Amino acid sequence: MPVIPRSRPGRRLPQLDGAVRRTVLRSGLQVVTEDIRSTSTYSLGVFVAVGSRHETPSLHGASHFLEHLLFKGTPSRTAEQISAAIEAVGGELNAYTAKEHTCFYARVLHSDAELALDVLTDMITHSEITSQDVDAERAVILDEISMHADDPAEIAAEAVAAQIFGKSGLGRPVIGSAAAVIALTQRQIVHHWRRHYQPGCLVVAAAGKVDHDRLVERLSALDARPSLAAATRTAASTINRRGGLLMHRLPLEQCSAVLAFPSPGVFDARRFPLGLLSLIIGGGMASRLFVEVRERRGLSYGIDAGETAYSDAGLWSVEWQCAPGKLRQILDLVRATLADVAADGVTEEELARAKGQMRGQTALSYEGPGSRMGRLGVNAILGDERTLDELLRRFDQVTTDQVRAEAEVLFTHPPTLAIAGARVSARQIESLLSGW
């Protein structure tokens, strides 16, 4: 895709199909767009550089709580009118909170771009956040926490993150804990909003049929907001490399397992061989673990491997669900597969297939304006200016020796294993892990 250099407000540049443009306003507010002439849709997101990792223990869950509250109404729109404004034109309005950012987004026809921008900026800047709204939404979030507590796969994933990242923000669930959500006050949440939702912490991203210059002109409301002290500061992650076994009993017939190792962050060059390693080991129906566990032995419906990367740290994991009596056999197969790759590496054929899979999956995942808008916004929050073509070139340059070397480094550390669901013998699992 063509990339046009950063522009200054007021300087008009030609619209080029597929062009990515970036403008930084005087306040530090970033605007990044990708113009796609062939579409009739428009995806707009406001990204905020604050997530659960930036919260203190007393504010655990505040970012997610605030995400809910900014839909509750402004002086010019009630909660129902906020939703109805976008739904009336067939659009979608939603938001999510992650560990390193929060995003509010709308997807509409390009003819309704001004409406989407007006609704989103109204929510971000003028929400009322009354005590009644805080109490009502607190009950909703507590129900959401209970729903998460009923999901064994989520319990296992959160347990692994807590073990590997410890007491740092990456080790805490985005949604917050019940105790923390109950304790949060209206005053704390409003202060969190005013502190972090400043122009210098905001990125406005858009993709589709976009007029970049018009968008920059229309963002005066956000650009003019007064800056308070402090933008978000990210504390360094504390990584636990000792491994361990975590078990959570639930009255279920099956158990969910997550086996994980600490891995690099977004900007680390090791991620390129590790990303291809994930595909070879557990990235589809032709991967080593799927063939061994599902196709040849029928031990589980599915098994996957992958990585979760944050700005400065990450984790690499294998995940599956199974009957408790099959858990040890699957663990033996996982251990043998990882040990084999660490010792003998992968074949040229496997690596070529993984590179093709990476290219195809990447192209398909960023096919639409919505996913392109999301990538633009997250990358701007992280300060990642690499294009998709640059990243794919780096994957294409990976060798089998690099994959084996990274597997050797990763898999010689003791893993963290979390199991949630039906009862299993802890003694048998501990004995297997002890000899890892």
N, C-alpha and C positions, 0 to 999 in steps of 0.2 A: 504494500500500500504506500502511496506517496506521503511523505511527511513534510509539512510546511513548518519552518522555524517558528519559535515563539513570537507572538505579535504583541503590540502595545494597544491599549484601548484607543479607539478612534482611527486606527490605521486599517483601512479596508483592503482585503486581499481577495483574489479571485476564488470562486468556489470550484474545487476539483473533486471529481467523484472518488471516494475512498480516502480523501485527504484527512489527516489528523492535525488539528490545530490546537495550540495551547496559548492562553493568555493569563497573565497574573495581574490582577488589579492592584491598585495602590495599597489596599488594606491587607494584601496577601491572599485574598480569595483567588483560587485557581479555577479556570474554566477550560475544559478540554472536550473537544468534539470530534466526531467522525462523520463526515457527510457521505451518505449513501444515496445517490440520485435515483437508483432503481427501485426504491421502496416507497410506499405511501405511509409508512408508520414512523413514529417518533418516540424514542425512549429517553427519559430524563431522570437523572438521579442526583440527589444531594448527599454527598458522603462526608462524614464527620470523623475526624481523627481521634476518636475515643471509643474504647470498647472495654470489655470486662477486665483485661489485663492491666488497665490504667487505674482501676478502682482500689481504694484502701479496703481492708476487711470490714470497716463500718459502713462502707458504701457498696458492698458487694451486691450486684444486681441493679444498681442505680441506672446504668446505661440502658439496660433492657426495659426497666420500669419507665424511664423517660420516653423511650421509643413508643410505648403504648400510649402515654399521656398526650403526646403531640398530635394525636388523632381526635382528642376529646373536645376540641372547639376553640375558636378564636373570637374576638369581638365582632367579626364580620360573618362568621360561619359557625353553625352548630356542628356537632360530630356527625349528625345525619347529613347535613348539607355538604360537608367535606367529601364524604363518600359519594353522595348523589351527584355532585358536580362532575366527577370523573365517570361514574357508571352511566350517567345520562348520555354520554357520547360513546358508549361501548368500550371505555378504557379500563385499565387496571391501576389501582393505587395500593401500595403496600410498603412494608419496611422490614428490615431485619437487623439484628445486633450480632456482631461477631466479636472475637477476642481482641481485635486491633482496630475496629472501626464500626460505625453504625451507618446504615444507608436507608434513605427514603426515596422511593421511585414511583414513576408513573409511566404507563405505556398507552399511547393514544395514536389516533391518526395525525398526520403532520399538520392538518388544518386546525387541530386543537392544541397545538404546542403552547400557545400563549396561556390557555386555560390551565394546562398542567403546571406550567411555571408559576402562575399566580397562586394556585392551591398549595403547592409545595413550599414556596417562600412564605406564604401566610402562616402555615403550620410551624415552620422553623423559627420564625421571628416573633409571632404574635400569639402563640398559644397561651391560654389563661391558667391552666394547671391549678384548679381549685382543690380545696381539701376534700370536697365531696367526690371529685373525680379520682383523687389519689386513693381514697378508701374503696371506691367501687372497683378500680382497676387492681388494687392489691388482692382482692378476692379472686379476680380472674387469673392473676399470675400465680397465686397459690394453687389454684386448680391445675394450671399448666405444669407447675412443679410436680404435683401428684401424678399427672399423666406421664411425665418423664420417669418418675420413680417406678412406674409399672412396665417400663420397656427394658428388658434385660440387656439388649445390645447397647443401649445408651448408657446404662449403669456401668457396664464393663468398660466402655470407651472413656467415660469420665473418670473411672477409678485408675485407669492406666495413665491418663493425663495428670491426675493428682500425684501419682507416685513418681512419675518422671520429672515433672516440673515443680514439685514440692509446693511451698507456700507462695510462690510467685503468682502473678496474675494469670499466667497461662495454665496453671494447675487448678484454677477454680472454674466451675461451670458458668457459662454466659448468663444463664437465666437467674442466677443467685440461689441462695438457700432459703428455706422457709423462715428460719430465724432472722436472717438479714432483711428479707422483704417485709416481715412483720414490723421490724424496728425502724425502717426507713420513714422519714418524715417529709411532709410537703416542703419544708424549708430546705432540707438537704438536697432534695431532687431539683428544686428550682435553682439552688446554688450550683449544682452540677451542670445544669443547662446553661446558665449564664457564664460559667467559667470556660466551658469547652466549646460551646456552639458560637465561636467567634469567627470572623472572616478568615483569619490566618489558619484556622483549623478545618476550613470547609473546602470541598472540591465539588463543583457542579459539572457533571458529565452528561453528554447527550450524544446519541447516535441515531441515524436515520436520515430523513430529509431535513437537514439542519442548516439554519442561517447563523453561523458562528457570531458574526458581528452584531446581529440583532439580539442574540442571547446575551452577549456581553453588555449591551446597552440596557437591557431589561433587568440586569442584576444590581441595579443601583441600591435597592432596598437592603440587600445583604451586604453590599460593599460599604454602605454608609453606617453600618452598626458600629457602635463604639467598642473599642478593644479594651478588655480588662487585662489583668495580669495573666500571665502564664498560659501558654498553650499546654498541650498534653506532653508529659514526660514519660518515657518508657524505661522502667527499671530493667536491668539486665536479668536474664533468666538464670535460675539456679537449676542445674541438671543433675538428676540422680542416676548414676550409671551402675548401681549395685543390683538392679533387678529385684525380683520378688514375686510372691504369689498373693493375690487378692481374691477373696471369695465372698459372694453375696447370695444368700439363699432366698429363693422365691418359690411359691407353690406352683411349679410348672413341670411339664413333662420333658422339656429340653433345656439345655443350657447354652448360653452365648459366651464365646471366648474371644478375647483379644490378646494377642501376643505382640509385644512392641519393644523397639529399641530407640534410643535417642538418635536423631539424625539432624542434618544441617538446616539452616534457615534459607530463605528465598534467594539470597544473593550468593550463596556458596556454590562454587563450581562443581562440587561433589554431587549436587542434585541431578546433574545430567546423566551420569552413569547410574545413579540410584533410581531415577525415574524409569529408565529402560529395564533395570533389574526388577522393578515392581511388576512391569508388564510380563516379563519372562516367567516370574515365579507365580504370580497370581492375578494377572490382568486380563482374564478372559477364558473362554472355554478350551483354548488350545494351550493354556499356561501349564507349567509343570504340576502345580498343586491341584488344579482342577482336574487334570487328567488322572493323577494318582488317587486323589481322595474321592472324587465324584464318579468319574467314568469307569475306573478299573475296580473300585471297591465299594462304591455306593454308600459311603460312610456319612455323607452330608449332602444336603441339597445344593450347596454352593460354598465356595471358599475364595476369599479375595485377599490381595496384598496391595498396599499403596502407602503413600506418604502424606502427611499433613505438615505444611511448612508455614512458619510465621516469619517475621522480619529477621529474627536472629537465632531461631532454633526451630526444631521440628521433631516429629517422631515417624518412624517407619513401622508398619504393623501388618499382621495377618489376622483376618477375622473370619469366624465361621459359627454356625449353630449346629448342634447335634444332640442325639440321645446321650445321657451321662455315661452309659456303658461303652460308648465309642470314643470318648474324649481322649483316653490315653493312646489309643491306636492312631488317631489323627495327629496327636502331638508327636508321636514317634516319626510319622511321615514328614511332618513339618520340619522337625529337627534334622532328619536325614537329608531332606532336600536343601535346606539352608547350608548344612555342612558340606554337601557335595559342591554347591556353587562356590563356596568360600575356598574349597581346596582345588577344584578343577576348572572353575569358571563356566562360561557358557559357550555355545557353538556360534560360529559365524552365521549360520542359518537362523538361529534363535534371535541373534542381535539384529539381523536384517529385518526379520519379521516384526520385532519390537519397534524398530525405527519407522517402518511403514504404518504400524498401528498408531504410533505417536503422531505422525503427520496427519493421518486420516481423522483420528479422534479430535485433534486440535482444530482442524478445519471445520469439522461438523459442529463442534461445541461453540464456535464463534460465528456461526452462519447468520444469525439474526441480529437486528439492532439491539435487542435487549441484552444479550450476552456481551456484545461489543461495548455497550455503555458500561456494563458492570466491570469489564476488564479495564477500561479507561479510568474509571473512578478509583478502583482498588490500587492500581499501579501508581496513580498520582498521589494517593495517600501514603504509599510506601516509598515514593521517590524512585520508582522503577521505570525508566524510560526505554527499556529494551522493546523492540517490536517482536511480533510473532515470528517473522522471518528470521530475525537474529537468534531467537531461542531455538527454532527448529534447526538452524545451521549448527548450533552447539550440540544438539542431540545427534545430528548426522556425523559429527566428528568423533563421537565416542568409539573406543575400541574395546575388543573383548578383554584385553589386559586391564583396562580401566575398570570394567565391570567386576572382574574377579577381585581386583585390589580393594574396591570399595566393599564388596561382599565380605571379604576377609576382615576388614576393619570393623564392619557393622556387626557381623554375626559371631565374632569371638567374645563379645561382651555378654554377660548374663542377661537374659530377657526379663521383662516384666510381663506377667501373665495375670489377666483378670478374668474370672469366671462368674457369671451371674445366671441364676435360674435353678434348675433341679440339683439335688444333692449329688455330690461326687466325693470320692475319697481324697481328702487333702494329702494324706500320707503318700499315696502312690504318685500324685502329681509332684509333690515336693522332692521325692526321690529322683524323679526324672529331671527336674530342673537343677538339682544339686550337681549333677554331672554334666551340665551343659558346657 
